[in-house]
């Protein structure tokens, strides 16, 4: 299932498929080690327009709601 | 010899810097604390060199202003050696920056910092292997404890002499072909003029780096067509923009390197951080914690402060009274000395009781690693007034005293956010203005009206925030904030941080406070208060409809806000305000003193945080708001 990051539920894992919205957003995410094909896990959902907390490469990163909307992900099936 | 420290935010650069250069820069557990670069001469193991602490950068290609500063330093100033500090606990990500730095061909040493954190996470790093792969020395350290630091600098000095710049790592073949073709086209001349290697420049251009693109366009406009062609070749072959192709390749290169040199042991128990964050970052409980922490922080700082402030002020008053006996009370000398004492006592009365506990508390929250979490929780709410989550700390503290709150503004990494928050924070009624609200409005007009004032205040701040963020739009693409792991605070580091921040307040704000208070006592001495009331009467009684005697009290209010009410007793000759002022006048007076010119200590702090122009702007901005709101209050009374 392809969706955007802010729609994921807590505990879901997903693979980054695309980063929409300009070069600056990609740069910023890339700097924190978030690239296409990376796997991430949602620790806290961005409810009420709040930011999303994800775990990626062993670090936790908070991502603002607006930016999360620009990250297209594919949800991984639970094993 | 110049040695520059380069690393990603929160990797421990400042801790390393301070461990050899003495305490010159703020260390905290918050990504992006160093926003300017700091240099210091260092003598170590018999070698002397200049050490430069640069702001943290996630990547060499960046559009953040503070990060560009670090990059420019590397390229334009070209240090003799770079120490690249890596947070060993996030090695794979940190290596991406290392790969970029290697392209710069500056002599390099790797500092593998927080090696203990990595071990705790179950990451075992083969240092020898990593050094072999990168072609430069790798020294494991724990900078905060000074472990490995002498070895690091010894190796740095040796490497700077040998000029070893390490190995270049190649991307996949088709990308490399395009890079080398573009590099050849760019030529040695262009790259040399920009002070970078050809290959580095080619990669930057393929990554759509604005700054380099601009420079190349100026030097060699003919090449732009070719550049476009190469970019579309890359994006067509890989189905994504060329900058993404290059950065993804570098990313997988870093991952491969990581897998080659590190072993990750699966962890039996959930890490400590996750267990705490389950509660602290909980969508509902998290706010409860945040509220509790901020409330108790506020309570501790300001109840503690009050108990210390009162005896200090009493002491100074005694001293002034003693002087009054020995020097003639009417003399000019006494007036000046009294003004000096008042300014000094005002300064000490703020610094000792409020600033020290506040700064200690703040550094505790910072070093533990709670601040980014608070920022995360508050992000969506603060966004509605054009700010980010981090502003919540200064906002809450401002209800106690604006001065420490403005100091707290420095935890924000962007100048724009610091400016807007600092200005808005001065609009919040501090403890002193609360006295005015309580003594006039709550006492004479009822608590409901006082409450109304607080609500009005929040609305005004929200609107002012909207206006300021409209004028200074937020260019950042939104919040992206790394949550550091929790760390035990180090008392000595915390104390030094407090001292470092305090010193600045004493040096910059005290002179304003003392000079202002001497001027005010001179006004009294020369009995200029009548004349001042006269000068301002067009404003106070004409525009705002207040008794003209309040002119001088409002001026004293600038010294210390509660003086506005104390002086009002003197100016009106009674402490029963309802006998000389109408309800409307009391309300107008309170509304105006709620917003107008911040007190001298606040102005001093503003000057040291957002500069003299920022301070003057706040002065006019707040006075304009005060006047506007006072007039609106008058209009409201007329209408009712």
Interface residues (C-beta under 8 A of the other chain):
Chain A: X18 X19 X21 X22 X23 X24 X25 X26 X27 X28 X29 X30 X31 X32 X33 X35 X36 X37 X38 X43 X44 X45 X46 X47 X48 X49 X50 X51 X53 X57 X58 X59 X60 X61 X62 X63 X64 X65 X66 X67
Chain B: X8 X57 X58 X59 X61 X62 X63 X64 X89 X90 X92 X93 X96 X121 X123 X208 X240 X241 X243 X244 X247 X248 X251 X273 X277 X281 X282 X283 X372 X375 X376 X377 X379 X380 X383 X389 X477 X478 X479 X480 X481 X482 X483
